[in-house]
Amino acid sequence: MNIGPYQLASNVMLAPMAGITDQPFRQLCCSLGAGLAVSEMLSANPKVWKTEKSKRRLLHSAEAGIRSVQIAGSDPDEMAYAAQVNVEHGAQIIDINMGCPAKKVNKKLAGSALLKEPPQVERIVQAVVNAVNIPVTLKIRTGWCENTRNGVEIAKIAEANGIQSLAVHGRTRCDFYKGDAEYDTIKAIKKAISIPVVANGDITSVETAERVLSYTGADAIMIGRAAQGRPWIFREMNHFLKNGTHMSAPAMEEKRSILIGHVKELHKFYGDFMGVRFARKHVSWYMQAHDQGKAFRSIFNALESTNEQLDALNLYFDNLT
């Protein structure tokens, strides 16, 4: 799959997730087979860019892989300016967020709330596409609610105004993350437009990946929550889609290496205080399959220093082997 001049190494992508798909996690997933890793959502409002969180999200130039940066907002001029600033900071693709279901985003008529306003969708897309000379992509849901599922209409607007790839989460905004994702709308969108379509939602296994690609005709799939604590899912899916066979699960020593390497990068990226806190949630996801009684996670979450965290992880894996 290509997005503008960029050819993806695989058609399995990491979905943008606020507070999760930071630079360390994106780089890790790319090293394990993600063809593209889209950044956390960055507000288009320049008034918030001076916060430490926003400053970190504006760092793109040192990243491995294709640098796709997601922006969110409701004002076309602000979105255009945000796109330009991110290009100056090293973005190679700008992704527009029209899929976030969070109330604090939607009350500002941003994220998936924009699906209720197709004319505003068009104005924003036109403004961003005209503001930069790199590819612009769009991520949406199937609509605002079951009775206003207008994904095909939005997709046609996107294609007509220069969007070069469209990712679709198979839920409406009102679904949030409840129930099962539906792929009929994604299939209809793929039939209605000629730009690449990326299917997203509940793709948690290699078999689901193959089934969704086959059913929808999508050009690629996007993995979100299933990659939490399991970043090797990308290479497993790539292998299955190419060969039709299951790849061996990573050995415990490799899991140890991946997890501890990830924690070290979090410490380095966020610093000692915040790095310890971000490490807690990622370690919790990694440990779900091994720490059934949550005994280790209870101990780990009480640790306050980077060295304590690394010592605890090494001791845990030493005891396993």
Secondary structure, 3 states (H helix, E strand, C coil): CEECCEECCCCEEECCCCCCCCHHHHHHHHHCCCCEEEEEEEECCHHHCCCHHHHHHCCCCCCCCCEEEEEECCCHHHHHHHHHHHHHCCCCEEEEEECCCCHHHHCCCCHHHHHHCHHHHHHHHHHHHHHCCCCEEEEEECCCCHHHCCHHHHHHHHHHCCCCCEEEECCCHHHCCCCCCCCHHHHHHHHHCCCCEEEECCCCCHHHHHHHHHHHCCCEEEECHHHCCCCCHHHHHHHHHHHCCCCCCCCHHHHHHHHHHHHHHHHHHHHHHHHHHHHHHHHHHHHCCCCCCCHHHHHHCCCCCHHHHHHHHHHHHHHHC
